[in-house]
Amino acid sequence: MTVSDSALGADWLGVCRRAVTGLEVRRVVERELPALVCDLLGVKPPALEARLKAMGRTLGPPWSEDYKLAAEADFAAMLVDTRK
């Protein structure tokens, strides 16, 4: 599967998800997610990193990069939704 095939599949999944659930779908480049969350929260990157580390300490292992990205995506989704 090529990158373009993967992107096309993700686009179609987004279209289907919106059609079924009515929820807006936003795609964010992974490396841009921390900056987006910082902007939405109104904090600097060290403050976001501190929040994520605190979450990891509270929740315990495993707290890998995938979990951090999922938490950032959750922050972004909740904050974007409340600003409508």
N, C-alpha and C positions, 0 to 999 in steps of 0.2 A: 504494500500500500504506500502510495506517495503522500507527501505532505498535502498536496492539493486535494487528493482523494479524502484524506482525513478531515480537512477543513470543510469540504463539501458535505461530508457525512455529519459533521457537527452543525453546519447550517441547517440541514434538513431536520436533525433532531430538535433544534431550537424552534423551527417552524411547527413541527408536530407538537412539541410541548406547549407552545403558546395556543395552538388550536384546541388542544384537549383541556388545558388547565386555565387558559385565559391570562396566565402570568407572563409578564414581559421577560424576555431573554436577552441578557447582555453578555457579550463575549469580551473578555479582558485578557491581554497578553500576560502570561504568568509573571514576567519580570517587572511589569508595570503595576501589579496588584498592590504591593506595599505602599507605593506613592499615592495611589488612588485612595487607599484606606486612610493614610495619614491626612490627606486633603479632606476627606469626608469627616474624620474625627476632629480635625483641627489641631493635630499634634505633629511633633517632629518624629523622624524615624526611631531615635533612641527610646522615646516614650512608647511607641508601638511595640518595639522589641521587648521592652520591659513588661508590657501587658501580656505578650505572648509567652514569655518565660514564666511569669507568675501563673498563667493558666496551666502551663506544662508541669510546674511544681505541684499545683493543686490536683490536677488530674492524674499525675504519675505516668509511668511508662506504659506503653510506648508513646513517646511524644516526638515524632520525627518531623522532617521538613514537610511531608505530605499533610500532617495534622495542622501544622502552622499555616500552610496555604489554605486549607479548608476553613480554618478559623478566620483568616483574613477575608476569604470570600463571603463567609457568613456576616462578618462586620459590614462589608460593602453592601451586601444584599439588604440587610436590615436598615442601614442608613439611607440608601437610595430610596427604599420604599417609604420611609418616613418623611422624605423631603418632597413628595409629590403634592 
